[in-house]
Amino acid sequence: MIIGILTAIGLICGLIIYLVYIKVPQKVKGFEKTEEINSILPGMNCGACGYPGCFAYAQALAKDADLVTKTPCSQVLQDPESLEKLGKALNCTLDATAICKKALARCSGNSEVIYSYSGAPTCKAAAQLLRGYKRCPYACLGLSDCVEICPQGAVSIDLDKNVAIIDPDKCTGCGLCVTECPQDLIELVPAGTKIAFLCNYQPLKNIPGRERCDFGCIHCRKCFKACEDEAIEWNKETALPEFNQEKCTLCLKCIEACEQNTLADFTKIGKEKEAELVSV
């Protein structure tokens, strides 16, 4: 009797399991697409894309394919084969030139030192005390946090100006330096950027007792007035110039008009310093 009851219970449980197996979907909706995208990604889980790992990034792309142009994976951009596979997985054509980005340190350096800092030799530590030891609270502290984290060796410190310099030719746009900088002065810009704005001072976020350095943007609008191609727009909310790279002809008139030297030819950033080292 007992054996019969146990056998019946076993058969019923087996039937239930079978019914559940054939009725319940084997995979979560969209999971196959996520797996396909994840298999294309490098699997480094560096977080440079803004997501905790490649799988999380793949999940986001499966839901919104447009994210690939807003927060691209720098490793995939360097691999034409992977880029083509990712485009097919997302049902779109991806152009590395159009979506590739480079890091730009928005500071021209030489901000005056206002007190002696003797703490831990990192930017993150120095920024904890009144946003650093320089006159401009938004200035590059030059303690090499970004240098240490860059896997491509694209970042160096200009010892004369005490500011980070990022070579766009070496930079892959991974964004690790962006998240590492406590001053929020490193930004990812389109690889086709022509004019670089080298100032991080935010006039609408003044800190009592602190001010812009002698080398920062003074909001004189001379660059805006000098541009004959209407490639510069003046943002009244931030009191800063904004550059339309498509209209820019790289005539360099805005650079010549800027008395503060906060504008530079993006393609030549870091090259002058390299030339000096070679000549020495």
N, C-alpha and C positions, 0 to 999 in steps of 0.2 A: 504493500500500500504506500509506504513512505517513498519507495523508489519511483513509483508511478507518479506521485505528486511532484517530486523533484524534477522528473523528466518533463512533466507538463509545464512546470514553471520555466524550465530551461527553453522549451519550445516557444513559449509565449514571449520570453525575453528576446530570443533570437528573432522572432517575427517583428517585434517592435524595433529592434536595431536595424533590421532590413528595411522596414518602412521609412524610418528616419533617414537612412542612407540614400534611398532613391528620391525622397521628397525634399530634403534640405540641400541647398546649394553647397557644393564642395569647397568653393572659394568665395571670399567676399567680393562683391561687385567692384570691378576696377582693379583687383589685386593682380591679375595677370599683366595688365598694362604697367603697373608699378614694378613688377618683377622684370619686365622687359627693359624698362628704362634703367632700373638699378643695375642690370647686367652690363649696361653700356658705360655707366659712370665708373670712375677710377677706384672707388672703394677705399679712398684714403681717410674719409670721415674727418676732414680738416675743419669743416664748419665755415670755410671762407665764403660759401654761397649764402650764408645767413641761416642755415638749417643745422640741427645738431649732428647730422650725418648724411651719407649718400642716400640711404633708404628713405629718410624723411624728406629729402630733396626730391627723390623720385616720386613719392606720394603727392607732393605739392605740384609737380609737373604733370602728373596724370590728371589732376583736377583742373589745372590752368596752364596750358602750354605756353602762354604769353610770358610766363615767368622766366623762360629761358633767355629772353632778351634783356630782362630787367636785372636778373641775378644769375648770369651765366657761370658755368663751371669752367674755371680757367684751364684746368687740365684737359678737358674735352676740346676746348678751343685750340689747343696746341696740337691736336691729333686729328687731321682731316678725315681719317677713316671713322673714328668714333663720332665726329661731328655729323658725318653723313648718316650714320646709323641712328643717331639721336633724332635727326630731322625726320627720318622715315617713321620712327616710333611716335613722333609727335605730329605726323602728317603735315609737315611744313619744310621749307627750304631754309637752311641756316647758313648765313654768310659770316664767317669768322671776322672779317674786316669790319663789318657793320656793327657787330655786337661786342667786339673785343674792347676791353677797358684797361686803362693804365692808372697807376697811383700817382697823385700829385700832392706834395707837401705845400700847403698854402701859407708859407712864411718865408720872408726874404732874409731873416736872421738879423743879427746885430742888435737885438733888443737889449736895453741897458739892464745890467744886473743890479738889483736894489738891496739885496742882503746876501750874506754868506751862507750857503747851504752845505751842511756837513753830514746829512743823513745818508740813507742807502742810495747808492749811485744808479738809480733808475728814475725814469720820468714819472712812473706811477707813484712812487714814493714822494718825489719832490712836489708833485701836483697836489698832494694832500694838504700842504701848508699854503694857504692863500693862493692856490692855483699856480704855484711855482715861485721862483726867485727872480723873475724878470719883470721889468716895468710893465710890459703888456701881459695881462693875465691869460691871453690866448696864444702867446708865443711858443715856438718850439724850444724845448728845454735842452735838447741836444745830448741826452744821456744814453742814446743808442738802443732804446727798447725796440724800435722798429728795425734797426740794423740786425739785432740778434735774431729776430723772428723771421726775417726774409729768407726764404729757401733758395732764391735765385741770386743772392748777393747784389741786388739792384739798389740797395740803400746804403748810403755812406754819410758821414758827418763832415761838413765843411768846417774845419777847425778855425778858420779865420772869422767866419760869420756865426759859428756855433749853431748851425741849423742842419736839418736833415735834407739830403739831396737824393732824389730818386731818378735813376736813369731809365727813361721810357723804353729804351731798346732792350734792356735786360728784364724789365718788369713784365710779368705775365698776367697781372691784374687779379691775383688770388685774393686780395683784400685783407690778408692777415695783418698787415701793418695798420690798416684802417681801424680795426677793432682794438689793436694794441695801444694806439696813441691816446693818452688820457686827456690831451688838449683838443681832441676832435679836429685836428687841422689837416689830416690826410684824407683825401677824397678820391674816389674812383671816377675818372673822367673818360669820355670816349677816346679811343686810340687815335682818332683823327683830329684831336684837339690841336689848334694852331697857336692860340694865345693863352698863356698861363697867368692866372691872377694869383699873386703870391702874398696874400694878406688874409689873416684869419680873424682880424679884429671885428667885433660885433658892436657897433655903436648903440644899438638898441638894448644891449645887455650890459650896460656899464656896471663896473664894480667900484663902490666908493673907495677913493684913495688910489685907484689904479687908472691908467690911461694908455692910449696907443703909444707905441715907440716912435722915434723920429723917422723910422723907415717904413711905417705903415701907410695905408691908404688914408688920405685926408678928405676924400669925397669931394674933390674939386671939380669933377666931371670933365676934366681936360681931355681924357681919353675918349669920352663920349662925343665931345665936340670935334675932335680931330679925325674921327672915322668918317670917311666919305662914302662908304659902302653900306651904311646903316646896319653894320654888323654888331653894333654895341647898343644895348638897351639899358636904361637906368632904372633900377628897381627902387622905387620910392619907399617901399616898406623897409627894405634893408639898407638903403642908401649906398648900394654897391652896384658896380657894373655887371651886366650879364652879356656873354658873348655868343653870337650866332655863328658857329663854325662854318656853316654852309655858305653864308654870305661873305665871310672873311676871305680876303685875297692875300693875306699876310704881307700887306704893304709896310707894316711895322710903324705906321704913323702914330698909333696909339702908344706904342712903347717909347717913341721919341718924345711924345708930349707929356708922359708921366715923369714928373720931377722926383717922385719918391722911389722910382725903380721897383714898383710892385708888379710890373708887367714884364713878361719874358716870352721869347720864342720857345714854345713847348718842345719842339724837336731838338733844341740845342741844350736843354737842361742837363747839366752834368758833364757836357762835352768840353766846356772851357776849362773846368778843373782837371779833367783827364789830360787835356792838351798841356796844361802847366806841369803836371806830374811827368809826362813824357819828355818835355823839354828839359826838366831838371835831371 
